[in-house]
Amino acid sequence: MVERRPVVLRAESALAGISLPVELSRSGLIACERSPQLATVMAYNGRRADVATRLKQRYDLMLPDGPWRAMSGASAVIGLGPRTWLFERVSGPALEPDLSEVLSDAAAVTDQSDAYVVIRLKGPRVRDVFAKGISIDFHDRVFVPGCVAATSCAHIGIILWRLEDTSGSARFDIAVFRSLARSLWHFIEESAAEFAMAVAAGRARTPDCDDSR
């Protein structure tokens, strides 16, 4: 008689097996994977004001009018397009059920936590890496902290936003569809090779890649 063993399914990063730990302090670029909860919010016709009011009351978040990221505590909302936003949460209860309860008849809420991979990049050469594949002006006075862009990198669709600087270096998060994460990572590795990129293995937590910042 054949023994039947239960199948155990394990959640695994789309970048599993390709990140190698190296000395962070010598790098011109630091990269790591983040794991926030994500959900898209699409306001129904004529209900944007209701969405804005409820997000303010529940999360103390101002709904962006354009490509901007607003943050309050462990939550952030990212403007993607007309009546469309990406909601981000780094800690707390399950995001999609919570948002669905708050917004109920005012917006459609869709869980995206497993649909995207989020990569954080920081360092003095981060803009040099972007320049090789993203056609956006990342000058310090133009793409300031809070700015968002739904664009492409080396022909790969991405959502990119700038965070507050740390230790004098700009920080950016890039969200990419899970199925394209390795292609984007290959571009980052190739483009950053001349700058000695440092990688935090897997989803390791470092001061530069802490989800709470």
C-alpha positions in Angstrom: 0.0 0.0 0.0 1.4 3.4 -1.0 1.7 5.8 1.9 0.0 9.1 1.2 1.7 12.1 2.6 0.0 15.5 2.9 1.2 18.1 0.5 2.6 21.2 2.2 2.5 24.4 0.3 4.9 27.1 1.3 4.8 30.8 0.3 8.1 31.6 -1.5 9.5 34.8 -2.8 9.5 35.3 -6.5 13.2 36.2 -6.1 14.1 33.1 -4.0 17.5 31.7 -4.7 18.9 34.6 -6.6 19.9 37.0 -3.8 23.3 36.7 -2.3 24.4 38.4 1.0 27.4 40.8 0.6 29.0 43.6 2.6 26.5 46.4 2.6 28.8 49.2 3.7 30.9 49.1 0.5 28.1 49.4 -2.0 27.0 52.2 -4.3 23.6 50.6 -4.3 21.6 48.6 -1.7 18.7 46.4 -2.8 16.3 44.2 -0.9 12.8 42.8 -1.2 9.9 44.0 0.9 6.7 42.3 1.7 3.9 44.8 2.4 0.2 44.0 2.1 -1.2 45.6 -1.1 -4.7 46.3 -2.5 -6.0 48.3 -5.4 -8.9 50.7 -4.7 -11.1 51.9 -7.6 -13.8 54.4 -6.7 -17.2 54.0 -8.3 -18.5 56.9 -10.4 -19.2 59.9 -8.3 -17.9 58.3 -5.1 -14.4 59.7 -4.9 -15.4 62.1 -2.2 -16.8 59.3 -0.1 -13.6 57.3 -0.5 -11.5 60.3 0.6 -13.7 60.9 3.6 -13.7 57.3 4.8 -9.9 56.9 4.4 -9.4 60.1 6.4 -11.7 59.0 9.2 -10.4 55.5 9.5 -6.7 55.8 8.6 -6.0 59.5 8.8 -4.9 59.3 5.1 -5.3 62.1 2.6 -6.4 60.7 -0.8 -3.9 61.8 -3.5 -5.3 63.7 -6.5 -2.5 62.6 -8.7 0.7 60.5 -8.8 1.6 60.9 -5.1 2.1 58.7 -2.1 0.5 59.8 1.2 1.5 57.9 4.4 0.1 57.7 8.0 1.4 55.2 10.5 1.7 51.7 9.0 -0.5 52.6 5.9 0.1 54.5 2.7 -2.0 55.2 -0.4 -0.5 55.6 -3.8 -2.1 57.5 -6.6 -2.1 55.5 -9.9 -4.8 57.1 -12.1 -8.3 58.6 -12.2 -10.2 57.1 -9.3 -7.5 54.4 -8.9 -5.1 53.9 -6.0 -2.7 51.3 -4.5 -3.1 50.9 -0.8 -0.1 49.7 1.2 0.1 48.3 4.7 3.3 47.1 6.5 1.7 45.8 9.7 -1.7 45.2 11.2 -4.8 43.1 10.3 -5.5 41.7 6.8 -5.8 44.6 4.4 -8.4 43.6 1.8 -11.2 42.7 4.3 -10.5 45.8 6.3 -10.6 48.1 3.3 -13.7 46.4 1.9 -15.5 47.0 5.1 -14.5 50.7 5.3 -15.2 51.5 1.6 -18.1 49.1 1.1 -20.4 50.6 -1.6 -17.9 53.5 -2.5 -15.2 51.5 -4.2 -14.0 48.2 -5.5 -11.1 46.7 -3.4 -8.9 43.9 -4.8 -6.1 42.2 -2.8 -2.8 42.5 -4.7 -0.3 41.3 -2.0 0.7 38.2 -4.0 0.4 39.9 -7.4 3.4 42.2 -6.9 7.0 42.0 -5.8 8.3 45.1 -4.1 12.0 45.9 -4.4 13.6 48.7 -2.4 16.7 50.5 -3.8 18.9 53.0 -2.0 22.4 54.4 -2.5 24.4 57.2 -4.1 24.3 55.4 -7.6 20.6 54.5 -7.6 19.7 57.3 -10.2 22.6 56.1 -12.4 20.9 52.6 -12.4 17.5 54.1 -13.2 18.9 56.1 -16.1 19.8 53.0 -18.0 16.2 51.8 -18.2 13.6 54.4 -17.0 12.8 57.5 -19.1 12.0 59.8 -16.1 13.8 62.8 -14.7 14.9 61.7 -11.2 16.6 65.0 -10.3 16.3 65.8 -6.6 14.2 68.9 -7.3 11.9 67.1 -9.7 11.1 63.6 -8.4 10.9 64.5 -4.7 9.9 62.2 -1.8 6.3 61.2 -2.2 6.4 61.3 -6.1 4.9 58.3 -7.9 5.3 57.0 -11.5 3.5 54.2 -13.2 6.0 53.6 -16.0 8.3 51.0 -17.6 11.8 49.9 -16.8 13.6 48.1 -19.7 10.1 47.5 -21.2 8.8 46.0 -17.9 5.8 47.7 -16.4 6.4 49.0 -12.9 5.0 51.3 -10.2 7.8 53.4 -8.6 7.7 55.8 -5.7 10.3 57.8 -3.8 10.5 57.5 0.0 12.1 59.9 2.5 15.9 60.0 2.3 18.0 58.2 4.9 21.7 58.9 5.7 21.7 61.4 2.8 20.7 58.8 0.2 17.5 58.7 -1.8 15.3 55.6 -1.4 12.9 54.2 -3.9 10.4 51.3 -3.9 9.5 49.5 -7.2 6.4 47.3 -7.5 6.4 44.8 -10.4 4.1 42.0 -11.3 5.3 38.8 -9.7 5.8 37.0 -13.1 8.2 39.8 -14.3 10.1 40.2 -11.0 13.1 38.1 -12.1 13.4 40.0 -15.4 13.4 43.3 -13.5 15.9 41.9 -11.1 18.2 40.9 -14.0 18.1 44.5 -15.3 19.0 45.8 -11.8 21.9 43.4 -11.4 23.3 44.1 -14.8 22.9 47.9 -14.5 24.3 48.0 -11.0 27.3 45.7 -11.6 29.7 48.6 -12.2 28.6 50.2 -8.9 29.1 47.2 -6.6 25.5 46.5 -5.6 24.8 45.0 -2.2 21.9 42.6 -1.7 20.0 41.7 1.5 19.4 38.0 1.0 15.7 37.0 0.7 13.5 39.1 2.8 16.2 39.9 5.4 15.5 43.0 7.5 18.2 45.7 7.5 17.9 49.4 8.6 17.7 50.4 4.9 14.9 47.9 4.1 12.8 48.0 7.2 9.2 47.8 6.2 8.2 50.3 8.8 10.1 53.1 7.2 
